[in-house]
Amino acid sequence: MSINEIQDELIEDFALFDDWESKYEYIIDMGKQLPPLSEQYKTEENIIKGCQSRVWLHAETDGDVVKFAADSDAIIVKGLVSMLVKVLSGHKPEEIASADLYFMERIGLHQHLAQTRSNGLASMVKQMKMYGLAYQSINS
């Protein structure tokens, strides 16, 4: 599936919920489904700067695609990063670097997240796109 197809699927999933309490529960459930990050990757250099909570992000290439693994010590943040992993992991570096991540706006995340969480989400997106750029330059 393409990045946009995955985003569209997430938008459809969120449309099933009538209120933000249910949507938050869904985000938390997504975080619980995120595979645990190996302790070897829970290092200072894998912590995303700009997040109030601790968020670890590990990226590696698998053939011509980038695979992401992540974790957080805050359950809602773990759900947020799990959505980004779902959308961006398994795609080519250039697709990640140039992705228009419209799903966050369409499901209303920015209106319902506290400013600090919104800033942290932006930091996660920025870091994942930076990995895309870095792996793109290595491959070219």
PyMOL commands that place a pseudoatom at each C-alpha (Angstrom):
pseudoatom trace, name=CA, resn=MET, resi=1, chain=A, elem=C, hetatm=0, pos=[0.000, 0.000, 0.000]
pseudoatom trace, name=CA, resn=SER, resi=2, chain=A, elem=C, hetatm=0, pos=[1.132, 3.533, -0.714]
pseudoatom trace, name=CA, resn=ILE, resi=3, chain=A, elem=C, hetatm=0, pos=[1.607, 6.156, 1.987]
pseudoatom trace, name=CA, resn=ASN, resi=4, chain=A, elem=C, hetatm=0, pos=[-1.571, 7.915, 0.848]
pseudoatom trace, name=CA, resn=GLU, resi=5, chain=A, elem=C, hetatm=0, pos=[-3.600, 4.687, 0.848]
pseudoatom trace, name=CA, resn=ILE, resi=6, chain=A, elem=C, hetatm=0, pos=[-2.532, 4.008, 4.445]
pseudoatom trace, name=CA, resn=GLN, resi=7, chain=A, elem=C, hetatm=0, pos=[-3.412, 7.590, 5.427]
pseudoatom trace, name=CA, resn=ASP, resi=8, chain=A, elem=C, hetatm=0, pos=[-6.826, 7.254, 3.770]
pseudoatom trace, name=CA, resn=GLU, resi=9, chain=A, elem=C, hetatm=0, pos=[-7.407, 4.013, 5.684]
pseudoatom trace, name=CA, resn=LEU, resi=10, chain=A, elem=C, hetatm=0, pos=[-6.558, 5.750, 8.981]
pseudoatom trace, name=CA, resn=ILE, resi=11, chain=A, elem=C, hetatm=0, pos=[-8.933, 8.622, 8.138]
pseudoatom trace, name=CA, resn=GLU, resi=12, chain=A, elem=C, hetatm=0, pos=[-11.708, 6.083, 7.463]
pseudoatom trace, name=CA, resn=ASP, resi=13, chain=A, elem=C, hetatm=0, pos=[-10.949, 4.297, 10.751]
pseudoatom trace, name=CA, resn=PHE, resi=14, chain=A, elem=C, hetatm=0, pos=[-11.212, 7.536, 12.718]
pseudoatom trace, name=CA, resn=ALA, resi=15, chain=A, elem=C, hetatm=0, pos=[-14.456, 8.472, 10.959]
pseudoatom trace, name=CA, resn=LEU, resi=16, chain=A, elem=C, hetatm=0, pos=[-16.087, 5.473, 12.697]
pseudoatom trace, name=CA, resn=PHE, resi=17, chain=A, elem=C, hetatm=0, pos=[-15.826, 7.241, 16.067]
pseudoatom trace, name=CA, resn=ASP, resi=18, chain=A, elem=C, hetatm=0, pos=[-18.325, 9.911, 17.090]
pseudoatom trace, name=CA, resn=ASP, resi=19, chain=A, elem=C, hetatm=0, pos=[-16.351, 11.684, 19.791]
pseudoatom trace, name=CA, resn=TRP, resi=20, chain=A, elem=C, hetatm=0, pos=[-12.787, 12.486, 20.729]
pseudoatom trace, name=CA, resn=GLU, resi=21, chain=A, elem=C, hetatm=0, pos=[-12.819, 10.310, 23.812]
pseudoatom trace, name=CA, resn=SER, resi=22, chain=A, elem=C, hetatm=0, pos=[-13.333, 7.278, 21.545]
pseudoatom trace, name=CA, resn=LYS, resi=23, chain=A, elem=C, hetatm=0, pos=[-10.671, 8.526, 19.140]
pseudoatom trace, name=CA, resn=TYR, resi=24, chain=A, elem=C, hetatm=0, pos=[-8.185, 8.896, 22.013]
pseudoatom trace, name=CA, resn=GLU, resi=25, chain=A, elem=C, hetatm=0, pos=[-8.967, 5.324, 23.094]
pseudoatom trace, name=CA, resn=TYR, resi=26, chain=A, elem=C, hetatm=0, pos=[-8.284, 4.172, 19.529]
pseudoatom trace, name=CA, resn=ILE, resi=27, chain=A, elem=C, hetatm=0, pos=[-4.944, 6.024, 19.487]
pseudoatom trace, name=CA, resn=ILE, resi=28, chain=A, elem=C, hetatm=0, pos=[-4.027, 4.378, 22.815]
pseudoatom trace, name=CA, resn=ASP, resi=29, chain=A, elem=C, hetatm=0, pos=[-4.992, 0.949, 21.421]
pseudoatom trace, name=CA, resn=MET, resi=30, chain=A, elem=C, hetatm=0, pos=[-2.764, 1.567, 18.398]
pseudoatom trace, name=CA, resn=GLY, resi=31, chain=A, elem=C, hetatm=0, pos=[0.097, 2.339, 20.773]
pseudoatom trace, name=CA, resn=LYS, resi=32, chain=A, elem=C, hetatm=0, pos=[-0.520, -0.913, 22.639]
pseudoatom trace, name=CA, resn=GLN, resi=33, chain=A, elem=C, hetatm=0, pos=[-0.283, -2.800, 19.321]
pseudoatom trace, name=CA, resn=LEU, resi=34, chain=A, elem=C, hetatm=0, pos=[3.070, -1.226, 18.445]
pseudoatom trace, name=CA, resn=PRO, resi=35, chain=A, elem=C, hetatm=0, pos=[5.733, -3.946, 18.642]
pseudoatom trace, name=CA, resn=PRO, resi=36, chain=A, elem=C, hetatm=0, pos=[8.059, -3.327, 21.590]
pseudoatom trace, name=CA, resn=LEU, resi=37, chain=A, elem=C, hetatm=0, pos=[11.273, -1.508, 20.747]
pseudoatom trace, name=CA, resn=SER, resi=38, chain=A, elem=C, hetatm=0, pos=[14.375, -3.511, 21.550]
pseudoatom trace, name=CA, resn=GLU, resi=39, chain=A, elem=C, hetatm=0, pos=[16.182, -2.133, 24.595]
pseudoatom trace, name=CA, resn=GLN, resi=40, chain=A, elem=C, hetatm=0, pos=[19.348, -1.744, 22.490]
pseudoatom trace, name=CA, resn=TYR, resi=41, chain=A, elem=C, hetatm=0, pos=[17.607, 1.075, 20.577]
pseudoatom trace, name=CA, resn=LYS, resi=42, chain=A, elem=C, hetatm=0, pos=[16.403, 2.956, 23.666]
pseudoatom trace, name=CA, resn=THR, resi=43, chain=A, elem=C, hetatm=0, pos=[19.442, 5.175, 23.609]
pseudoatom trace, name=CA, resn=GLU, resi=44, chain=A, elem=C, hetatm=0, pos=[20.005, 8.898, 23.940]
pseudoatom trace, name=CA, resn=GLU, resi=45, chain=A, elem=C, hetatm=0, pos=[20.762, 9.277, 20.211]
pseudoatom trace, name=CA, resn=ASN, resi=46, chain=A, elem=C, hetatm=0, pos=[17.392, 7.687, 19.322]
pseudoatom trace, name=CA, resn=ILE, resi=47, chain=A, elem=C, hetatm=0, pos=[15.371, 10.079, 21.496]
pseudoatom trace, name=CA, resn=ILE, resi=48, chain=A, elem=C, hetatm=0, pos=[13.382, 12.580, 19.447]
pseudoatom trace, name=CA, resn=LYS, resi=49, chain=A, elem=C, hetatm=0, pos=[14.219, 16.119, 20.504]
pseudoatom trace, name=CA, resn=GLY, resi=50, chain=A, elem=C, hetatm=0, pos=[11.265, 18.445, 20.968]
pseudoatom trace, name=CA, resn=CYS, resi=51, chain=A, elem=C, hetatm=0, pos=[8.943, 15.911, 22.594]
pseudoatom trace, name=CA, resn=GLN, resi=52, chain=A, elem=C, hetatm=0, pos=[7.827, 16.463, 26.171]
pseudoatom trace, name=CA, resn=SER, resi=53, chain=A, elem=C, hetatm=0, pos=[7.644, 12.679, 26.672]
pseudoatom trace, name=CA, resn=ARG, resi=54, chain=A, elem=C, hetatm=0, pos=[10.495, 10.380, 25.842]
pseudoatom trace, name=CA, resn=VAL, resi=55, chain=A, elem=C, hetatm=0, pos=[10.100, 8.998, 22.323]
pseudoatom trace, name=CA, resn=TRP, resi=56, chain=A, elem=C, hetatm=0, pos=[12.658, 6.657, 20.805]
pseudoatom trace, name=CA, resn=LEU, resi=57, chain=A, elem=C, hetatm=0, pos=[12.820, 6.200, 17.050]
pseudoatom trace, name=CA, resn=HIS, resi=58, chain=A, elem=C, hetatm=0, pos=[15.007, 3.674, 15.276]
pseudoatom trace, name=CA, resn=ALA, resi=59, chain=A, elem=C, hetatm=0, pos=[15.319, 3.516, 11.501]
pseudoatom trace, name=CA, resn=GLU, resi=60, chain=A, elem=C, hetatm=0, pos=[17.112, 1.034, 9.281]
pseudoatom trace, name=CA, resn=THR, resi=61, chain=A, elem=C, hetatm=0, pos=[16.988, 0.068, 5.651]
pseudoatom trace, name=CA, resn=ASP, resi=62, chain=A, elem=C, hetatm=0, pos=[15.636, -3.247, 4.473]
pseudoatom trace, name=CA, resn=GLY, resi=63, chain=A, elem=C, hetatm=0, pos=[16.507, -3.529, 0.817]
pseudoatom trace, name=CA, resn=ASP, resi=64, chain=A, elem=C, hetatm=0, pos=[15.320, -0.284, -0.765]
pseudoatom trace, name=CA, resn=VAL, resi=65, chain=A, elem=C, hetatm=0, pos=[12.836, 0.647, 1.978]
pseudoatom trace, name=CA, resn=VAL, resi=66, chain=A, elem=C, hetatm=0, pos=[13.162, 2.223, 5.419]
pseudoatom trace, name=CA, resn=LYS, resi=67, chain=A, elem=C, hetatm=0, pos=[11.725, 0.407, 8.428]
pseudoatom trace, name=CA, resn=PHE, resi=68, chain=A, elem=C, hetatm=0, pos=[10.896, 2.345, 11.570]
pseudoatom trace, name=CA, resn=ALA, resi=69, chain=A, elem=C, hetatm=0, pos=[10.540, 1.092, 15.122]
pseudoatom trace, name=CA, resn=ALA, resi=70, chain=A, elem=C, hetatm=0, pos=[9.506, 3.351, 17.974]
pseudoatom trace, name=CA, resn=ASP, resi=71, chain=A, elem=C, hetatm=0, pos=[8.399, 3.546, 21.581]
pseudoatom trace, name=CA, resn=SER, resi=72, chain=A, elem=C, hetatm=0, pos=[7.413, 6.151, 24.147]
pseudoatom trace, name=CA, resn=ASP, resi=73, chain=A, elem=C, hetatm=0, pos=[7.028, 6.315, 27.898]
pseudoatom trace, name=CA, resn=ALA, resi=74, chain=A, elem=C, hetatm=0, pos=[3.640, 8.081, 27.460]
pseudoatom trace, name=CA, resn=ILE, resi=75, chain=A, elem=C, hetatm=0, pos=[0.743, 5.944, 26.252]
pseudoatom trace, name=CA, resn=ILE, resi=76, chain=A, elem=C, hetatm=0, pos=[-0.975, 8.570, 24.065]
pseudoatom trace, name=CA, resn=VAL, resi=77, chain=A, elem=C, hetatm=0, pos=[2.365, 9.554, 22.500]
pseudoatom trace, name=CA, resn=LYS, resi=78, chain=A, elem=C, hetatm=0, pos=[3.109, 5.896, 21.833]
pseudoatom trace, name=CA, resn=GLY, resi=79, chain=A, elem=C, hetatm=0, pos=[-0.182, 5.793, 19.925]
pseudoatom trace, name=CA, resn=LEU, resi=80, chain=A, elem=C, hetatm=0, pos=[0.736, 8.881, 17.925]
pseudoatom trace, name=CA, resn=VAL, resi=81, chain=A, elem=C, hetatm=0, pos=[4.149, 7.543, 16.947]
pseudoatom trace, name=CA, resn=SER, resi=82, chain=A, elem=C, hetatm=0, pos=[2.557, 4.168, 16.098]
pseudoatom trace, name=CA, resn=MET, resi=83, chain=A, elem=C, hetatm=0, pos=[0.388, 5.946, 13.498]
pseudoatom trace, name=CA, resn=LEU, resi=84, chain=A, elem=C, hetatm=0, pos=[3.461, 7.518, 11.932]
pseudoatom trace, name=CA, resn=VAL, resi=85, chain=A, elem=C, hetatm=0, pos=[5.271, 4.169, 11.897]
pseudoatom trace, name=CA, resn=LYS, resi=86, chain=A, elem=C, hetatm=0, pos=[2.207, 2.579, 10.262]
pseudoatom trace, name=CA, resn=VAL, resi=87, chain=A, elem=C, hetatm=0, pos=[2.082, 5.269, 7.573]
pseudoatom trace, name=CA, resn=LEU, resi=88, chain=A, elem=C, hetatm=0, pos=[5.798, 5.672, 6.787]
pseudoatom trace, name=CA, resn=SER, resi=89, chain=A, elem=C, hetatm=0, pos=[7.543, 2.378, 7.594]
pseudoatom trace, name=CA, resn=GLY, resi=90, chain=A, elem=C, hetatm=0, pos=[8.235, 0.084, 4.667]
pseudoatom trace, name=CA, resn=HIS, resi=91, chain=A, elem=C, hetatm=0, pos=[8.487, 2.817, 2.051]
pseudoatom trace, name=CA, resn=LYS, resi=92, chain=A, elem=C, hetatm=0, pos=[11.350, 4.136, -0.061]
pseudoatom trace, name=CA, resn=PRO, resi=93, chain=A, elem=C, hetatm=0, pos=[13.406, 6.982, 1.419]
pseudoatom trace, name=CA, resn=GLU, resi=94, chain=A, elem=C, hetatm=0, pos=[12.298, 9.466, -1.248]
pseudoatom trace, name=CA, resn=GLU, resi=95, chain=A, elem=C, hetatm=0, pos=[8.629, 8.629, -0.581]
pseudoatom trace, name=CA, resn=ILE, resi=96, chain=A, elem=C, hetatm=0, pos=[9.126, 9.246, 3.146]
pseudoatom trace, name=CA, resn=ALA, resi=97, chain=A, elem=C, hetatm=0, pos=[11.053, 12.485, 2.620]
pseudoatom trace, name=CA, resn=SER, resi=98, chain=A, elem=C, hetatm=0, pos=[8.411, 13.924, 0.281]
pseudoatom trace, name=CA, resn=ALA, resi=99, chain=A, elem=C, hetatm=0, pos=[5.275, 12.535, 1.960]
pseudoatom trace, name=CA, resn=ASP, resi=100, chain=A, elem=C, hetatm=0, pos=[2.395, 14.926, 2.519]
pseudoatom trace, name=CA, resn=LEU, resi=101, chain=A, elem=C, hetatm=0, pos=[1.075, 13.704, 5.853]
pseudoatom trace, name=CA, resn=TYR, resi=102, chain=A, elem=C, hetatm=0, pos=[-2.477, 15.018, 5.561]
pseudoatom trace, name=CA, resn=PHE, resi=103, chain=A, elem=C, hetatm=0, pos=[-4.114, 12.388, 7.782]
pseudoatom trace, name=CA, resn=MET, resi=104, chain=A, elem=C, hetatm=0, pos=[-3.290, 14.272, 10.998]
pseudoatom trace, name=CA, resn=GLU, resi=105, chain=A, elem=C, hetatm=0, pos=[-5.223, 17.344, 9.866]
pseudoatom trace, name=CA, resn=ARG, resi=106, chain=A, elem=C, hetatm=0, pos=[-8.119, 15.321, 8.434]
pseudoatom trace, name=CA, resn=ILE, resi=107, chain=A, elem=C, hetatm=0, pos=[-8.722, 13.373, 11.636]
pseudoatom trace, name=CA, resn=GLY, resi=108, chain=A, elem=C, hetatm=0, pos=[-8.465, 16.577, 13.671]
pseudoatom trace, name=CA, resn=LEU, resi=109, chain=A, elem=C, hetatm=0, pos=[-5.345, 15.801, 15.687]
pseudoatom trace, name=CA, resn=HIS, resi=110, chain=A, elem=C, hetatm=0, pos=[-4.021, 19.354, 15.736]
pseudoatom trace, name=CA, resn=GLN, resi=111, chain=A, elem=C, hetatm=0, pos=[-7.281, 20.743, 17.146]
pseudoatom trace, name=CA, resn=HIS, resi=112, chain=A, elem=C, hetatm=0, pos=[-7.465, 18.113, 19.891]
pseudoatom trace, name=CA, resn=LEU, resi=113, chain=A, elem=C, hetatm=0, pos=[-3.861, 17.796, 21.016]
pseudoatom trace, name=CA, resn=ALA, resi=114, chain=A, elem=C, hetatm=0, pos=[-2.281, 20.087, 23.569]
pseudoatom trace, name=CA, resn=GLN, resi=115, chain=A, elem=C, hetatm=0, pos=[0.296, 22.459, 22.069]
pseudoatom trace, name=CA, resn=THR, resi=116, chain=A, elem=C, hetatm=0, pos=[3.184, 20.481, 23.580]
pseudoatom trace, name=CA, resn=ARG, resi=117, chain=A, elem=C, hetatm=0, pos=[1.858, 17.207, 22.084]
pseudoatom trace, name=CA, resn=SER, resi=118, chain=A, elem=C, hetatm=0, pos=[1.314, 18.894, 18.735]
pseudoatom trace, name=CA, resn=ASN, resi=119, chain=A, elem=C, hetatm=0, pos=[4.904, 20.166, 18.798]
pseudoatom trace, name=CA, resn=GLY, resi=120, chain=A, elem=C, hetatm=0, pos=[6.127, 16.690, 19.730]
pseudoatom trace, name=CA, resn=LEU, resi=121, chain=A, elem=C, hetatm=0, pos=[4.168, 15.163, 16.839]
pseudoatom trace, name=CA, resn=ALA, resi=122, chain=A, elem=C, hetatm=0, pos=[5.765, 17.677, 14.472]
pseudoatom trace, name=CA, resn=SER, resi=123, chain=A, elem=C, hetatm=0, pos=[9.196, 16.686, 15.845]
pseudoatom trace, name=CA, resn=MET, resi=124, chain=A, elem=C, hetatm=0, pos=[8.430, 13.000, 15.184]
pseudoatom trace, name=CA, resn=VAL, resi=125, chain=A, elem=C, hetatm=0, pos=[7.391, 13.760, 11.595]
pseudoatom trace, name=CA, resn=LYS, resi=126, chain=A, elem=C, hetatm=0, pos=[10.493, 15.900, 11.065]
pseudoatom trace, name=CA, resn=GLN, resi=127, chain=A, elem=C, hetatm=0, pos=[12.804, 13.164, 12.388]
pseudoatom trace, name=CA, resn=MET, resi=128, chain=A, elem=C, hetatm=0, pos=[11.227, 10.467, 10.206]
pseudoatom trace, name=CA, resn=LYS, resi=129, chain=A, elem=C, hetatm=0, pos=[11.471, 12.684, 7.119]
pseudoatom trace, name=CA, resn=MET, resi=130, chain=A, elem=C, hetatm=0, pos=[15.120, 13.413, 7.999]
pseudoatom trace, name=CA, resn=TYR, resi=131, chain=A, elem=C, hetatm=0, pos=[15.794, 9.666, 8.010]
pseudoatom trace, name=CA, resn=GLY, resi=132, chain=A, elem=C, hetatm=0, pos=[14.144, 9.511, 4.593]
pseudoatom trace, name=CA, resn=LEU, resi=133, chain=A, elem=C, hetatm=0, pos=[16.439, 12.275, 3.319]
pseudoatom trace, name=CA, resn=ALA, resi=134, chain=A, elem=C, hetatm=0, pos=[19.514, 10.711, 4.894]
pseudoatom trace, name=CA, resn=TYR, resi=135, chain=A, elem=C, hetatm=0, pos=[18.860, 7.263, 3.408]
pseudoatom trace, name=CA, resn=GLN, resi=136, chain=A, elem=C, hetatm=0, pos=[17.966, 8.859, 0.080]
pseudoatom trace, name=CA, resn=SER, resi=137, chain=A, elem=C, hetatm=0, pos=[21.374, 10.561, -0.078]
pseudoatom trace, name=CA, resn=ILE, resi=138, chain=A, elem=C, hetatm=0, pos=[23.148, 7.321, 0.907]
pseudoatom trace, name=CA, resn=ASN, resi=139, chain=A, elem=C, hetatm=0, pos=[21.365, 5.422, -1.882]
pseudoatom trace, name=CA, resn=SER, resi=140, chain=A, elem=C, hetatm=0, pos=[22.034, 7.986, -4.600]
for i in range(1, 140): cmd.bond("trace and resi %d" % i, "trace and resi %d" % (i + 1))
show_as sticks, trace
zoom trace
